[in-house]
Amino acid sequence: MKRSEKRAAANRALHWNRKLAEAQTPEQRATVWLNLARSAAARAEREGDTSVWDALAEVAQEFHTRHGT
C-alpha cells in the first residue's frame, strides 16, 4: 500500500470513528454504519469492483428477512 493510500485509509478511519463516537442513539449509530457501508461500496466501485454493492444488498436483504414486516 502506498503512503498516500495509507493516509487516506487512516483519514477514513478517523472520520468514521468520530461519527460513531458522536452518535448517541441506536438509530444514529445505524445511520453511521449504513453510510459507512455505502461509502465503502462507492469507493470499491470507483476502483472497478461493483461486487461490493451486491454484497451490501445481500446483507440488507438478510436484515429485512430477519426484522422486516
CHARMM internal coordinates of N, CA and C (Angstrom, degrees):
IC EDIT
DIST 1 N 1 CA 1.4539
DIST 1 CA 1 C 1.5291
ANGL 1 N 1 CA 1 C 108.14
DIST 1 C 2 N 1.2975
ANGL 1 CA 1 C 2 N 115.00
DIHE 1 N 1 CA 1 C 2 N 131.05
DIST 2 N 2 CA 1.4633
ANGL 1 C 2 N 2 CA 120.36
DIHE 1 CA 1 C 2 N 2 CA 178.65
DIST 2 CA 2 C 1.5246
ANGL 2 N 2 CA 2 C 110.82
DIHE 1 C 2 N 2 CA 2 C -69.06
DIST 2 C 3 N 1.3237
ANGL 2 CA 2 C 3 N 114.39
DIHE 2 N 2 CA 2 C 3 N 159.10
DIST 3 N 3 CA 1.4658
ANGL 2 C 3 N 3 CA 120.19
DIHE 2 CA 2 C 3 N 3 CA 179.81
DIST 3 CA 3 C 1.5203
ANGL 3 N 3 CA 3 C 111.77
DIHE 2 C 3 N 3 CA 3 C -58.16
DIST 3 C 4 N 1.3337
ANGL 3 CA 3 C 4 N 117.09
DIHE 3 N 3 CA 3 C 4 N -42.02
DIST 4 N 4 CA 1.4697
ANGL 3 C 4 N 4 CA 120.28
DIHE 3 CA 3 C 4 N 4 CA -179.82
DIST 4 CA 4 C 1.5251
ANGL 4 N 4 CA 4 C 111.09
DIHE 3 C 4 N 4 CA 4 C -66.56
DIST 4 C 5 N 1.3239
ANGL 4 CA 4 C 5 N 117.26
DIHE 4 N 4 CA 4 C 5 N -34.42
DIST 5 N 5 CA 1.4757
ANGL 4 C 5 N 5 CA 120.58
DIHE 4 CA 4 C 5 N 5 CA 177.54
DIST 5 CA 5 C 1.5188
ANGL 5 N 5 CA 5 C 110.84
DIHE 4 C 5 N 5 CA 5 C -68.51
DIST 5 C 6 N 1.3385
ANGL 5 CA 5 C 6 N 115.80
DIHE 5 N 5 CA 5 C 6 N -39.53
DIST 6 N 6 CA 1.4663
ANGL 5 C 6 N 6 CA 119.44
DIHE 5 CA 5 C 6 N 6 CA 177.23
DIST 6 CA 6 C 1.5218
ANGL 6 N 6 CA 6 C 110.95
DIHE 5 C 6 N 6 CA 6 C -63.48
DIST 6 C 7 N 1.3397
ANGL 6 CA 6 C 7 N 115.60
DIHE 6 N 6 CA 6 C 7 N -41.62
DIST 7 N 7 CA 1.4625
ANGL 6 C 7 N 7 CA 119.67
DIHE 6 CA 6 C 7 N 7 CA 178.83
DIST 7 CA 7 C 1.5296
ANGL 7 N 7 CA 7 C 110.70
DIHE 6 C 7 N 7 CA 7 C -63.73
DIST 7 C 8 N 1.3280
ANGL 7 CA 7 C 8 N 116.33
DIHE 7 N 7 CA 7 C 8 N -43.15
DIST 8 N 8 CA 1.4652
ANGL 7 C 8 N 8 CA 119.61
DIHE 7 CA 7 C 8 N 8 CA 179.35
DIST 8 CA 8 C 1.5250
ANGL 8 N 8 CA 8 C 110.80
DIHE 7 C 8 N 8 CA 8 C -62.90
DIST 8 C 9 N 1.3299
ANGL 8 CA 8 C 9 N 117.24
DIHE 8 N 8 CA 8 C 9 N -42.17
DIST 9 N 9 CA 1.4660
ANGL 8 C 9 N 9 CA 120.85
DIHE 8 CA 8 C 9 N 9 CA 178.74
DIST 9 CA 9 C 1.5242
ANGL 9 N 9 CA 9 C 110.67
DIHE 8 C 9 N 9 CA 9 C -63.99
DIST 9 C 10 N 1.3211
ANGL 9 CA 9 C 10 N 116.88
DIHE 9 N 9 CA 9 C 10 N -41.40
DIST 10 N 10 CA 1.4701
ANGL 9 C 10 N 10 CA 120.53
DIHE 9 CA 9 C 10 N 10 CA 178.16
DIST 10 CA 10 C 1.5248
ANGL 10 N 10 CA 10 C 111.02
DIHE 9 C 10 N 10 CA 10 C -64.38
DIST 10 C 11 N 1.3303
ANGL 10 CA 10 C 11 N 116.41
DIHE 10 N 10 CA 10 C 11 N -40.62
DIST 11 N 11 CA 1.4642
ANGL 10 C 11 N 11 CA 120.08
DIHE 10 CA 10 C 11 N 11 CA 178.18
DIST 11 CA 11 C 1.5203
ANGL 11 N 11 CA 11 C 111.44
DIHE 10 C 11 N 11 CA 11 C -64.53
DIST 11 C 12 N 1.3419
ANGL 11 CA 11 C 12 N 116.42
DIHE 11 N 11 CA 11 C 12 N -40.54
DIST 12 N 12 CA 1.4757
ANGL 11 C 12 N 12 CA 119.53
DIHE 11 CA 11 C 12 N 12 CA 177.50
DIST 12 CA 12 C 1.5263
ANGL 12 N 12 CA 12 C 110.51
DIHE 11 C 12 N 12 CA 12 C -62.94
DIST 12 C 13 N 1.3357
ANGL 12 CA 12 C 13 N 116.52
DIHE 12 N 12 CA 12 C 13 N -44.28
DIST 13 N 13 CA 1.4652
ANGL 12 C 13 N 13 CA 120.11
DIHE 12 CA 12 C 13 N 13 CA 179.57
DIST 13 CA 13 C 1.5271
ANGL 13 N 13 CA 13 C 110.59
DIHE 12 C 13 N 13 CA 13 C -60.97
DIST 13 C 14 N 1.3052
ANGL 13 CA 13 C 14 N 116.45
DIHE 13 N 13 CA 13 C 14 N -44.01
DIST 14 N 14 CA 1.4600
ANGL 13 C 14 N 14 CA 120.96
DIHE 13 CA 13 C 14 N 14 CA 178.35
DIST 14 CA 14 C 1.5205
ANGL 14 N 14 CA 14 C 110.87
DIHE 13 C 14 N 14 CA 14 C -59.57
DIST 14 C 15 N 1.3287
ANGL 14 CA 14 C 15 N 116.14
DIHE 14 N 14 CA 14 C 15 N -46.19
DIST 15 N 15 CA 1.4673
ANGL 14 C 15 N 15 CA 121.61
DIHE 14 CA 14 C 15 N 15 CA -179.85
DIST 15 CA 15 C 1.5262
ANGL 15 N 15 CA 15 C 111.24
DIHE 14 C 15 N 15 CA 15 C -59.09
DIST 15 C 16 N 1.3432
ANGL 15 CA 15 C 16 N 116.41
DIHE 15 N 15 CA 15 C 16 N -51.56
DIST 16 N 16 CA 1.4617
ANGL 15 C 16 N 16 CA 119.32
DIHE 15 CA 15 C 16 N 16 CA -175.51
DIST 16 CA 16 C 1.5276
ANGL 16 N 16 CA 16 C 111.77
DIHE 15 C 16 N 16 CA 16 C -71.19
DIST 16 C 17 N 1.3160
ANGL 16 CA 16 C 17 N 117.82
DIHE 16 N 16 CA 16 C 17 N -35.39
DIST 17 N 17 CA 1.4652
ANGL 16 C 17 N 17 CA 119.78
DIHE 16 CA 16 C 17 N 17 CA 176.28
DIST 17 CA 17 C 1.5223
ANGL 17 N 17 CA 17 C 110.80
DIHE 16 C 17 N 17 CA 17 C -64.25
DIST 17 C 18 N 1.3288
ANGL 17 CA 17 C 18 N 116.78
DIHE 17 N 17 CA 17 C 18 N -37.88
DIST 18 N 18 CA 1.4603
ANGL 17 C 18 N 18 CA 120.63
DIHE 17 CA 17 C 18 N 18 CA 177.10
DIST 18 CA 18 C 1.5353
ANGL 18 N 18 CA 18 C 110.13
DIHE 17 C 18 N 18 CA 18 C -65.06
DIST 18 C 19 N 1.3222
ANGL 18 CA 18 C 19 N 115.86
DIHE 18 N 18 CA 18 C 19 N -44.70
DIST 19 N 19 CA 1.4740
ANGL 18 C 19 N 19 CA 119.33
DIHE 18 CA 18 C 19 N 19 CA 179.21
DIST 19 CA 19 C 1.5302
ANGL 19 N 19 CA 19 C 110.80
DIHE 18 C 19 N 19 CA 19 C -60.52
DIST 19 C 20 N 1.3350
ANGL 19 CA 19 C 20 N 116.63
DIHE 19 N 19 CA 19 C 20 N -43.08
DIST 20 N 20 CA 1.4688
ANGL 19 C 20 N 20 CA 120.05
DIHE 19 CA 19 C 20 N 20 CA 179.43
DIST 20 CA 20 C 1.5228
ANGL 20 N 20 CA 20 C 111.25
DIHE 19 C 20 N 20 CA 20 C -64.74
DIST 20 C 21 N 1.3240
ANGL 20 CA 20 C 21 N 116.58
DIHE 20 N 20 CA 20 C 21 N -39.50
DIST 21 N 21 CA 1.4711
ANGL 20 C 21 N 21 CA 119.97
DIHE 20 CA 20 C 21 N 21 CA 179.14
DIST 21 CA 21 C 1.5298
ANGL 21 N 21 CA 21 C 111.22
DIHE 20 C 21 N 21 CA 21 C -65.70
DIST 21 C 22 N 1.3195
ANGL 21 CA 21 C 22 N 117.29
DIHE 21 N 21 CA 21 C 22 N -32.89
DIST 22 N 22 CA 1.4613
ANGL 21 C 22 N 22 CA 121.57
DIHE 21 CA 21 C 22 N 22 CA -179.62
DIST 22 CA 22 C 1.5280
ANGL 22 N 22 CA 22 C 112.60
DIHE 21 C 22 N 22 CA 22 C -77.39
DIST 22 C 23 N 1.3169
ANGL 22 CA 22 C 23 N 116.97
DIHE 22 N 22 CA 22 C 23 N -23.71
DIST 23 N 23 CA 1.4693
ANGL 22 C 23 N 23 CA 120.88
DIHE 22 CA 22 C 23 N 23 CA -178.48
DIST 23 CA 23 C 1.5294
ANGL 23 N 23 CA 23 C 108.92
DIHE 22 C 23 N 23 CA 23 C -67.53
DIST 23 C 24 N 1.3249
ANGL 23 CA 23 C 24 N 116.25
DIHE 23 N 23 CA 23 C 24 N 126.85
DIST 24 N 24 CA 1.4582
ANGL 23 C 24 N 24 CA 120.28
DIHE 23 CA 23 C 24 N 24 CA -174.61
DIST 24 CA 24 C 1.5199
ANGL 24 N 24 CA 24 C 114.02
DIHE 23 C 24 N 24 CA 24 C -107.55
DIST 24 C 25 N 1.3137
ANGL 24 CA 24 C 25 N 117.07
DIHE 24 N 24 CA 24 C 25 N -13.09
DIST 25 N 25 CA 1.4602
ANGL 24 C 25 N 25 CA 119.68
DIHE 24 CA 24 C 25 N 25 CA -179.06
DIST 25 CA 25 C 1.5296
ANGL 25 N 25 CA 25 C 109.17
DIHE 24 C 25 N 25 CA 25 C -126.28
DIST 25 C 26 N 1.3232
ANGL 25 CA 25 C 26 N 116.60
DIHE 25 N 25 CA 25 C 26 N 160.77
DIST 26 N 26 CA 1.4602
ANGL 25 C 26 N 26 CA 119.07
DIHE 25 CA 25 C 26 N 26 CA 175.93
DIST 26 CA 26 C 1.5357
ANGL 26 N 26 CA 26 C 112.33
DIHE 25 C 26 N 26 CA 26 C -57.07
DIST 26 C 27 N 1.3210
ANGL 26 CA 26 C 27 N 116.40
DIHE 26 N 26 CA 26 C 27 N -37.51
DIST 27 N 27 CA 1.4683
ANGL 26 C 27 N 27 CA 119.99
DIHE 26 CA 26 C 27 N 27 CA 178.80
DIST 27 CA 27 C 1.5271
ANGL 27 N 27 CA 27 C 111.11
DIHE 26 C 27 N 27 CA 27 C -63.99
DIST 27 C 28 N 1.3225
ANGL 27 CA 27 C 28 N 116.40
DIHE 27 N 27 CA 27 C 28 N -42.34
DIST 28 N 28 CA 1.4691
ANGL 27 C 28 N 28 CA 119.48
DIHE 27 CA 27 C 28 N 28 CA 178.28
DIST 28 CA 28 C 1.5257
ANGL 28 N 28 CA 28 C 111.13
DIHE 27 C 28 N 28 CA 28 C -65.45
DIST 28 C 29 N 1.3400
ANGL 28 CA 28 C 29 N 117.49
DIHE 28 N 28 CA 28 C 29 N -40.36
DIST 29 N 29 CA 1.4659
ANGL 28 C 29 N 29 CA 120.23
DIHE 28 CA 28 C 29 N 29 CA 177.89
DIST 29 CA 29 C 1.5266
ANGL 29 N 29 CA 29 C 110.82
DIHE 28 C 29 N 29 CA 29 C -64.54
DIST 29 C 30 N 1.3244
ANGL 29 CA 29 C 30 N 116.77
DIHE 29 N 29 CA 29 C 30 N -40.47
DIST 30 N 30 CA 1.4690
ANGL 29 C 30 N 30 CA 120.15
DIHE 29 CA 29 C 30 N 30 CA 178.24
DIST 30 CA 30 C 1.5287
ANGL 30 N 30 CA 30 C 110.31
DIHE 29 C 30 N 30 CA 30 C -62.71
DIST 30 C 31 N 1.3160
ANGL 30 CA 30 C 31 N 116.58
DIHE 30 N 30 CA 30 C 31 N -40.39
DIST 31 N 31 CA 1.4627
ANGL 30 C 31 N 31 CA 120.55
DIHE 30 CA 30 C 31 N 31 CA 178.46
DIST 31 CA 31 C 1.5219
ANGL 31 N 31 CA 31 C 110.93
DIHE 30 C 31 N 31 CA 31 C -62.41
DIST 31 C 32 N 1.3252
ANGL 31 CA 31 C 32 N 116.86
DIHE 31 N 31 CA 31 C 32 N -42.77
DIST 32 N 32 CA 1.4658
ANGL 31 C 32 N 32 CA 119.92
DIHE 31 CA 31 C 32 N 32 CA 178.51
DIST 32 CA 32 C 1.5286
ANGL 32 N 32 CA 32 C 109.63
DIHE 31 C 32 N 32 CA 32 C -62.15
DIST 32 C 33 N 1.3290
ANGL 32 CA 32 C 33 N 118.04
DIHE 32 N 32 CA 32 C 33 N -46.85
DIST 33 N 33 CA 1.4682
ANGL 32 C 33 N 33 CA 120.34
DIHE 32 CA 32 C 33 N 33 CA -179.38
DIST 33 CA 33 C 1.5208
ANGL 33 N 33 CA 33 C 111.63
DIHE 32 C 33 N 33 CA 33 C -62.34
DIST 33 C 34 N 1.3311
ANGL 33 CA 33 C 34 N 117.37
DIHE 33 N 33 CA 33 C 34 N -39.91
DIST 34 N 34 CA 1.4675
ANGL 33 C 34 N 34 CA 119.66
DIHE 33 CA 33 C 34 N 34 CA 178.01
DIST 34 CA 34 C 1.5206
ANGL 34 N 34 CA 34 C 110.93
DIHE 33 C 34 N 34 CA 34 C -65.43
DIST 34 C 35 N 1.3068
ANGL 34 CA 34 C 35 N 117.02
DIHE 34 N 34 CA 34 C 35 N -42.58
DIST 35 N 35 CA 1.4659
ANGL 34 C 35 N 35 CA 120.52
DIHE 34 CA 34 C 35 N 35 CA 178.29
DIST 35 CA 35 C 1.5258
ANGL 35 N 35 CA 35 C 111.19
DIHE 34 C 35 N 35 CA 35 C -64.21
DIST 35 C 36 N 1.3262
ANGL 35 CA 35 C 36 N 116.51
DIHE 35 N 35 CA 35 C 36 N -39.94
DIST 36 N 36 CA 1.4573
ANGL 35 C 36 N 36 CA 120.54
DIHE 35 CA 35 C 36 N 36 CA 177.69
DIST 36 CA 36 C 1.5312
ANGL 36 N 36 CA 36 C 110.50
DIHE 35 C 36 N 36 CA 36 C -62.45
DIST 36 C 37 N 1.3272
ANGL 36 CA 36 C 37 N 116.94
DIHE 36 N 36 CA 36 C 37 N -44.57
DIST 37 N 37 CA 1.4627
ANGL 36 C 37 N 37 CA 120.89
DIHE 36 CA 36 C 37 N 37 CA 179.47
DIST 37 CA 37 C 1.5273
ANGL 37 N 37 CA 37 C 111.27
DIHE 36 C 37 N 37 CA 37 C -62.33
DIST 37 C 38 N 1.3191
ANGL 37 CA 37 C 38 N 116.63
DIHE 37 N 37 CA 37 C 38 N -43.09
DIST 38 N 38 CA 1.4739
ANGL 37 C 38 N 38 CA 119.97
DIHE 37 CA 37 C 38 N 38 CA 177.93
DIST 38 CA 38 C 1.5203
ANGL 38 N 38 CA 38 C 111.13
DIHE 37 C 38 N 38 CA 38 C -64.31
DIST 38 C 39 N 1.3309
ANGL 38 CA 38 C 39 N 116.49
DIHE 38 N 38 CA 38 C 39 N -39.01
DIST 39 N 39 CA 1.4557
ANGL 38 C 39 N 39 CA 120.81
DIHE 38 CA 38 C 39 N 39 CA 177.89
DIST 39 CA 39 C 1.5307
ANGL 39 N 39 CA 39 C 110.97
DIHE 38 C 39 N 39 CA 39 C -63.31
DIST 39 C 40 N 1.3169
ANGL 39 CA 39 C 40 N 116.69
DIHE 39 N 39 CA 39 C 40 N -42.53
DIST 40 N 40 CA 1.4678
ANGL 39 C 40 N 40 CA 120.92
DIHE 39 CA 39 C 40 N 40 CA 178.85
DIST 40 CA 40 C 1.5214
ANGL 40 N 40 CA 40 C 110.85
DIHE 39 C 40 N 40 CA 40 C -64.00
DIST 40 C 41 N 1.3320
ANGL 40 CA 40 C 41 N 116.98
DIHE 40 N 40 CA 40 C 41 N -40.93
DIST 41 N 41 CA 1.4689
ANGL 40 C 41 N 41 CA 120.52
DIHE 40 CA 40 C 41 N 41 CA 179.13
DIST 41 CA 41 C 1.5240
ANGL 41 N 41 CA 41 C 111.07
DIHE 40 C 41 N 41 CA 41 C -66.01
DIST 41 C 42 N 1.3168
ANGL 41 CA 41 C 42 N 116.38
DIHE 41 N 41 CA 41 C 42 N -41.62
DIST 42 N 42 CA 1.4707
ANGL 41 C 42 N 42 CA 120.17
DIHE 41 CA 41 C 42 N 42 CA 179.10
DIST 42 CA 42 C 1.5259
ANGL 42 N 42 CA 42 C 110.99
DIHE 41 C 42 N 42 CA 42 C -65.23
DIST 42 C 43 N 1.3282
ANGL 42 CA 42 C 43 N 116.37
DIHE 42 N 42 CA 42 C 43 N -40.12
DIST 43 N 43 CA 1.4717
ANGL 42 C 43 N 43 CA 119.80
DIHE 42 CA 42 C 43 N 43 CA 178.40
DIST 43 CA 43 C 1.5268
ANGL 43 N 43 CA 43 C 110.46
DIHE 42 C 43 N 43 CA 43 C -64.48
DIST 43 C 44 N 1.3272
ANGL 43 CA 43 C 44 N 117.13
DIHE 43 N 43 CA 43 C 44 N -43.53
DIST 44 N 44 CA 1.4666
ANGL 43 C 44 N 44 CA 121.00
DIHE 43 CA 43 C 44 N 44 CA 178.05
DIST 44 CA 44 C 1.5297
ANGL 44 N 44 CA 44 C 110.57
DIHE 43 C 44 N 44 CA 44 C -61.86
DIST 44 C 45 N 1.3308
ANGL 44 CA 44 C 45 N 116.37
DIHE 44 N 44 CA 44 C 45 N -39.55
DIST 45 N 45 CA 1.4662
ANGL 44 C 45 N 45 CA 120.08
DIHE 44 CA 44 C 45 N 45 CA 178.68
DIST 45 CA 45 C 1.5303
ANGL 45 N 45 CA 45 C 110.86
DIHE 44 C 45 N 45 CA 45 C -63.15
DIST 45 C 46 N 1.3186
ANGL 45 CA 45 C 46 N 116.94
DIHE 45 N 45 CA 45 C 46 N -42.55
DIST 46 N 46 CA 1.4685
ANGL 45 C 46 N 46 CA 120.10
DIHE 45 CA 45 C 46 N 46 CA 177.43
DIST 46 CA 46 C 1.5245
ANGL 46 N 46 CA 46 C 111.45
DIHE 45 C 46 N 46 CA 46 C -60.34
DIST 46 C 47 N 1.3358
ANGL 46 CA 46 C 47 N 115.86
DIHE 46 N 46 CA 46 C 47 N -29.77
DIST 47 N 47 CA 1.4619
ANGL 46 C 47 N 47 CA 121.20
DIHE 46 CA 46 C 47 N 47 CA 179.01
DIST 47 CA 47 C 1.5232
ANGL 47 N 47 CA 47 C 112.40
DIHE 46 C 47 N 47 CA 47 C -88.78
DIST 47 C 48 N 1.3436
ANGL 47 CA 47 C 48 N 116.41
DIHE 47 N 47 CA 47 C 48 N 5.30
DIST 48 N 48 CA 1.4585
ANGL 47 C 48 N 48 CA 120.95
DIHE 47 CA 47 C 48 N 48 CA 174.98
DIST 48 CA 48 C 1.5086
ANGL 48 N 48 CA 48 C 116.43
DIHE 47 C 48 N 48 CA 48 C 98.09
DIST 48 C 49 N 1.3211
ANGL 48 CA 48 C 49 N 118.48
DIHE 48 N 48 CA 48 C 49 N 3.66
DIST 49 N 49 CA 1.4657
ANGL 48 C 49 N 49 CA 121.66
DIHE 48 CA 48 C 49 N 49 CA -178.31
DIST 49 CA 49 C 1.5252
ANGL 49 N 49 CA 49 C 110.08
DIHE 48 C 49 N 49 CA 49 C -110.33
DIST 49 C 50 N 1.3113
ANGL 49 CA 49 C 50 N 116.49
DIHE 49 N 49 CA 49 C 50 N 99.77
DIST 50 N 50 CA 1.4645
ANGL 49 C 50 N 50 CA 120.15
DIHE 49 CA 49 C 50 N 50 CA 179.99
DIST 50 CA 50 C 1.5247
ANGL 50 N 50 CA 50 C 112.46
DIHE 49 C 50 N 50 CA 50 C -87.41
DIST 50 C 51 N 1.3239
ANGL 50 CA 50 C 51 N 117.79
DIHE 50 N 50 CA 50 C 51 N -6.05
DIST 51 N 51 CA 1.4683
ANGL 50 C 51 N 51 CA 120.59
DIHE 50 CA 50 C 51 N 51 CA -177.40
DIST 51 CA 51 C 1.5269
ANGL 51 N 51 CA 51 C 112.12
DIHE 50 C 51 N 51 CA 51 C -66.71
DIST 51 C 52 N 1.3243
ANGL 51 CA 51 C 52 N 117.60
DIHE 51 N 51 CA 51 C 52 N -19.98
DIST 52 N 52 CA 1.4653
ANGL 51 C 52 N 52 CA 119.87
DIHE 51 CA 51 C 52 N 52 CA -179.65
DIST 52 CA 52 C 1.5249
ANGL 52 N 52 CA 52 C 110.31
DIHE 51 C 52 N 52 CA 52 C -66.29
DIST 52 C 53 N 1.3344
ANGL 52 CA 52 C 53 N 116.78
DIHE 52 N 52 CA 52 C 53 N -35.01
DIST 53 N 53 CA 1.4702
ANGL 52 C 53 N 53 CA 119.49
DIHE 52 CA 52 C 53 N 53 CA 175.64
DIST 53 CA 53 C 1.5226
ANGL 53 N 53 CA 53 C 110.05
DIHE 52 C 53 N 53 CA 53 C -62.22
DIST 53 C 54 N 1.3295
ANGL 53 CA 53 C 54 N 117.07
DIHE 53 N 53 CA 53 C 54 N -40.87
DIST 54 N 54 CA 1.4688
ANGL 53 C 54 N 54 CA 120.36
DIHE 53 CA 53 C 54 N 54 CA 178.10
DIST 54 CA 54 C 1.5237
ANGL 54 N 54 CA 54 C 110.79
DIHE 53 C 54 N 54 CA 54 C -62.48
DIST 54 C 55 N 1.3235
ANGL 54 CA 54 C 55 N 116.81
DIHE 54 N 54 CA 54 C 55 N -42.27
DIST 55 N 55 CA 1.4623
ANGL 54 C 55 N 55 CA 120.81
DIHE 54 CA 54 C 55 N 55 CA 179.10
DIST 55 CA 55 C 1.5289
ANGL 55 N 55 CA 55 C 110.86
DIHE 54 C 55 N 55 CA 55 C -63.34
DIST 55 C 56 N 1.3277
ANGL 55 CA 55 C 56 N 116.68
DIHE 55 N 55 CA 55 C 56 N -41.77
DIST 56 N 56 CA 1.4637
ANGL 55 C 56 N 56 CA 120.79
DIHE 55 CA 55 C 56 N 56 CA 178.38
DIST 56 CA 56 C 1.5252
ANGL 56 N 56 CA 56 C 110.58
DIHE 55 C 56 N 56 CA 56 C -64.32
DIST 56 C 57 N 1.3127
ANGL 56 CA 56 C 57 N 116.72
DIHE 56 N 56 CA 56 C 57 N -42.36
DIST 57 N 57 CA 1.4666
ANGL 56 C 57 N 57 CA 120.49
DIHE 56 CA 56 C 57 N 57 CA 178.48
DIST 57 CA 57 C 1.5283
ANGL 57 N 57 CA 57 C 110.91
DIHE 56 C 57 N 57 CA 57 C -62.43
DIST 57 C 58 N 1.3225
ANGL 57 CA 57 C 58 N 116.48
DIHE 57 N 57 CA 57 C 58 N -38.89
DIST 58 N 58 CA 1.4633
ANGL 57 C 58 N 58 CA 120.55
DIHE 57 CA 57 C 58 N 58 CA 179.20
DIST 58 CA 58 C 1.5276
ANGL 58 N 58 CA 58 C 111.33
DIHE 57 C 58 N 58 CA 58 C -64.05
DIST 58 C 59 N 1.3206
ANGL 58 CA 58 C 59 N 116.28
DIHE 58 N 58 CA 58 C 59 N -43.47
DIST 59 N 59 CA 1.4708
ANGL 58 C 59 N 59 CA 120.16
DIHE 58 CA 58 C 59 N 59 CA 178.27
DIST 59 CA 59 C 1.5319
ANGL 59 N 59 CA 59 C 110.27
DIHE 58 C 59 N 59 CA 59 C -64.22
DIST 59 C 60 N 1.3197
ANGL 59 CA 59 C 60 N 117.07
DIHE 59 N 59 CA 59 C 60 N -41.97
DIST 60 N 60 CA 1.4680
ANGL 59 C 60 N 60 CA 120.63
DIHE 59 CA 59 C 60 N 60 CA 179.03
DIST 60 CA 60 C 1.5267
ANGL 60 N 60 CA 60 C 110.77
DIHE 59 C 60 N 60 CA 60 C -63.31
DIST 60 C 61 N 1.3208
ANGL 60 CA 60 C 61 N 115.97
DIHE 60 N 60 CA 60 C 61 N -40.07
DIST 61 N 61 CA 1.4656
ANGL 60 C 61 N 61 CA 119.67
DIHE 60 CA 60 C 61 N 61 CA 178.79
DIST 61 CA 61 C 1.5298
ANGL 61 N 61 CA 61 C 110.60
DIHE 60 C 61 N 61 CA 61 C -65.84
DIST 61 C 62 N 1.3249
ANGL 61 CA 61 C 62 N 117.28
DIHE 61 N 61 CA 61 C 62 N -41.87
DIST 62 N 62 CA 1.4673
ANGL 61 C 62 N 62 CA 120.62
DIHE 61 CA 61 C 62 N 62 CA 177.08
DIST 62 CA 62 C 1.5195
ANGL 62 N 62 CA 62 C 111.02
DIHE 61 C 62 N 62 CA 62 C -61.74
DIST 62 C 63 N 1.3321
ANGL 62 CA 62 C 63 N 116.23
DIHE 62 N 62 CA 62 C 63 N -41.14
DIST 63 N 63 CA 1.4662
ANGL 62 C 63 N 63 CA 120.22
DIHE 62 CA 62 C 63 N 63 CA 178.22
DIST 63 CA 63 C 1.5278
ANGL 63 N 63 CA 63 C 109.68
DIHE 62 C 63 N 63 CA 63 C -60.94
DIST 63 C 64 N 1.3219
ANGL 63 CA 63 C 64 N 115.72
DIHE 63 N 63 CA 63 C 64 N -46.45
DIST 64 N 64 CA 1.4650
ANGL 63 C 64 N 64 CA 119.42
DIHE 63 CA 63 C 64 N 64 CA -179.09
DIST 64 CA 64 C 1.5280
ANGL 64 N 64 CA 64 C 111.42
DIHE 63 C 64 N 64 CA 64 C -62.95
DIST 64 C 65 N 1.3103
ANGL 64 CA 64 C 65 N 116.50
DIHE 64 N 64 CA 64 C 65 N -39.73
DIST 65 N 65 CA 1.4567
ANGL 64 C 65 N 65 CA 120.56
DIHE 64 CA 64 C 65 N 65 CA 178.88
DIST 65 CA 65 C 1.5371
ANGL 65 N 65 CA 65 C 110.58
DIHE 64 C 65 N 65 CA 65 C -60.54
DIST 65 C 66 N 1.3342
ANGL 65 CA 65 C 66 N 115.51
DIHE 65 N 65 CA 65 C 66 N -40.44
DIST 66 N 66 CA 1.4614
ANGL 65 C 66 N 66 CA 120.07
DIHE 65 CA 65 C 66 N 66 CA -179.66
DIST 66 CA 66 C 1.5166
ANGL 66 N 66 CA 66 C 113.54
DIHE 65 C 66 N 66 CA 66 C -76.74
DIST 66 C 67 N 1.3441
ANGL 66 CA 66 C 67 N 117.46
DIHE 66 N 66 CA 66 C 67 N -35.76
DIST 67 N 67 CA 1.4633
ANGL 66 C 67 N 67 CA 119.82
DIHE 66 CA 66 C 67 N 67 CA -169.43
DIST 67 CA 67 C 1.5201
ANGL 67 N 67 CA 67 C 114.71
DIHE 66 C 67 N 67 CA 67 C -123.54
DIST 67 C 68 N 1.3221
ANGL 67 CA 67 C 68 N 118.14
DIHE 67 N 67 CA 67 C 68 N -6.84
DIST 68 N 68 CA 1.4549
ANGL 67 C 68 N 68 CA 120.92
DIHE 67 CA 67 C 68 N 68 CA -175.95
DIST 68 CA 68 C 1.5178
ANGL 68 N 68 CA 68 C 112.79
DIHE 67 C 68 N 68 CA 68 C -77.92
DIST 68 C 69 N 1.3157
ANGL 68 CA 68 C 69 N 113.43
DIHE 68 N 68 CA 68 C 69 N 176.94
DIST 69 N 69 CA 1.4656
ANGL 68 C 69 N 69 CA 118.38
DIHE 68 CA 68 C 69 N 69 CA -179.92
DIST 69 CA 69 C 1.4981
ANGL 69 N 69 CA 69 C 111.15
DIHE 68 C 69 N 69 CA 69 C -102.70
END
COOR INIT
IC SEED 1 N 1 CA 1 C
IC BUILD
